[in-house]
Amino acid sequence: MRLGLALGYWGRGPDPGHVALAQEAERLGYDSVWTAEAWGSDAFTPLTWIASQTSRIRLGTAVVQMAARSPVTTAMHALTLDHLSGGRMMLGLGLSGPQVVEGWYGRPFPRSPLTATREYVDVIRQVLRREGPVELAGRFHAHPYGGEDGTGLGKALKPITHPLRADLPILLGAEGPKNIAQTTRIADGWLPLYWSPTRTDVYEASLADLRKNFLIAPMARAKVCDDVREGLLPVKAVLGFYIGGMGHSARNFHADLMARMGYEAEARRIQELFLAGRREEAVLAVPDAFADEISLIGPRERIAERLELWRKGPVTDLLVLAPDPHTLRVLAELNS
């Protein structure tokens, strides 16, 4: 199991320690570093900045939003950064949900998410292969565009720039069972939002047809500390926000996932509190047990024991959300 450093997306502004943290991860032998985006900072620009100040560590997006760019635009970003970094790029994509797609990106959330995702990946693959002009008579992504509001003058094109790698890895941030199953067929890897090494049966059916070398790369917040309960508070804060606020009360993929993992009543309660404006209560309503099983928090000895559970399962890459170099160092030592 390889280790990766997950930096997430910015809050109010850039974190001045991210480059140093990525450099330390590279020095410690971490395989990859990952950036993200939601409705603030983008994922590609910070990753390019990190690429310019590192030399070996692989560079991933976990994730870039499909609604933010057409698939050819995303492919342009990926092939450009792959060239500039000497072939270190990995492209992680996410569909997001209706609130973000329609509220922030001003686009309709696809009524058939599986089809939209499949078409998006198809177009990117065509760009990266550069075997001919990009052509797809898609429901959501048509190349050339042939809608009634167009001019009819569109021409199928292939990229001017020759991509460095036709097989640049594409990973998908999928949550629903059907979406995960499709991911195993059309992508090179999967970016689980929540992974519990003690509940791998939740995903067993969706992962039934895994191909050789398929990547499974979940994120887990990690912190070496003496007080487990205190260390779990940042985990609970993020869970409270995602489960309570990253979706509508009638359609929240994160809450649905928590429910499938055995915490249905708790997930609905967190939603109810968050949407009522009682955010602190929503965070406190996140069960310590759930926060604990999807993270690595506590003294070194405790983390060592729990890390073994992660290593025994199908996870190929553990993407660590770690706030400090000490935690990164301990995990590198334990995983060596």
Order of alpha helices (4+ residues) and beta strands (2+ residues): beta-alpha-beta-alpha-beta-beta-alpha-beta-alpha-alpha-beta-beta-beta-alpha-beta-beta-beta-alpha-alpha-alpha-alpha-alpha-beta-alpha-beta-alpha
